[in-house]
Amino acid sequence: MTMNAGRRRVHDKLAALPGVRSVRRPIRHGEPEEFSLYYVRTGPESTNPLVIIPGGPGAASIALYRGLRRHAAAAGLDVIMVEHRGVGMSRHDDEGADLPPEALTIVEAVDDVAAVLDAEGAGTAVIYGTSYGTYLAAGVGVRHPGRVHAMILDSPLLSADDVDAVRHAIRRVLWDGDEPETAELAAKVRRLVADGVLTPTAAQLAAGLYGVAGPDVLRRQLDLLLTDHDWLWGAVGLGTKLFFERKTPYHHEPDLVEHIGYRELNYGAEPDGGPLDPAVAFREIATGDADFVGEPYDLVAAMPGFTWPTVVISGGRDLTTPPAVAHHIAQLIPDSVLVELPTAGHSVIDTRERAALEVVMAVNAGAMHDLPRRAAELDAAPSLLSVRLLVWAIAAAAAAESAVPSAVPRAVRHVTTW
């Protein structure tokens, strides 16, 4: 893809926003050809700025997180966000052509963070990563340990072997029903899988919905599917996909960088033949080669050498990067603090922003060891308005659909409910 006139207009508009800057970076390591890597800095400048690294790969930073940065600035936080190479404003070379696949690696993205700190004259920073961004954050610790003042790992990844923990978690919760709140859910899931209704990809939607909306809302959706009311599931699937993936220019652009997840982090692991396998779902949505090549770092070996203050955040309902992974990381990093939010799902900064910013302020105040005692308070912090509206819309639509007599033709029910 090249930068057309419409994309150029959006690019120029974003480039004019306060705090948006760029730094010249090599397209390929060790070669002279360069491109402009964009980033943004907002809030009152400080000695140790907060670098926030989103998930993905594919999530942009500059346009997508304007609200977060505004709230962080109001809280007195100095925030830097780097537009990941191959995404959004950092997608193109100087001729407007897409960056080549060989330019898009975890190591290069990690070095980009250090280059931005250099450009800003920031010797050290608080590095906050969420989901895929936690691997980049930890990568900064591996390659540039002198740049880390403190670290916050939200819904973290650890290694290419995480898929085993993900399989165990999703099956324990949604297949075996080992959690008290999911015993009834699991029976419905098993029936829907047996009937061919709940495919592996749809099961990942169910897992995400469980995390963000909770078991009661998911139960309503499954009940509708069991009674052949499936239009709402399709609508929820589309809405949730747009909400979480935001596949729009300058917001979420996974097409160039998705191979990082597959090639370097084993997103498309070999299926194990069991139910609800996330690897099957990832392979279904891959647009290119889904084969794993190898990780850039051995974090299991590296994390015991992390000497800076570290907070690990885990959602109790996270079936994407489940609590078992966060527990392992907290055991690996000396003197780290594990903060567990029992009713939170994946990526607290994206769904419970206020709680995430409270964690940051505690780290800045040197009070991170108080955070586990504040877990209930943080878990009770309200979700983002957009998340609350999504949950409300799902629940309201489910209630309306349930009230429609099943004898009414599906097409009429569709029009009536909308």
Protein Blocks (a to p, Z undefined) as FASTA:
>chain_A
ZZdfklmmmmmmmmmpghiacddddfbghiabdcddddddedjddfbdcddddehehiaf
klmmmmmmmmmmmnopacdddddehiajlmpcfkopacdfklmcfklmmmmmmmmmmmno
pabacdddehjlmmmmmmmmmmmmmlpmbdcdehiafbfmlmmmmmmmmmmmmmnopafk
lmmmmmmmmmmmmnomagfklmmmmmmmmmmnojmlmmmmmmmmmnopaklmmmmmmmmm
mmmnopaghkaccklmmmmmmmmnommgccehiahifklmmmmmpcbdfbdfbdfbdfkl
mmmmpcbdcdddddfklckbgfklmmmmmmmpghiacdddfkbcehjllmmmmlmmmmmm
mmmnopmmmmmmmmmmmmmpccdfklmmmmmmmmmmmmmmmmpcfklcfklmmmmmZZ
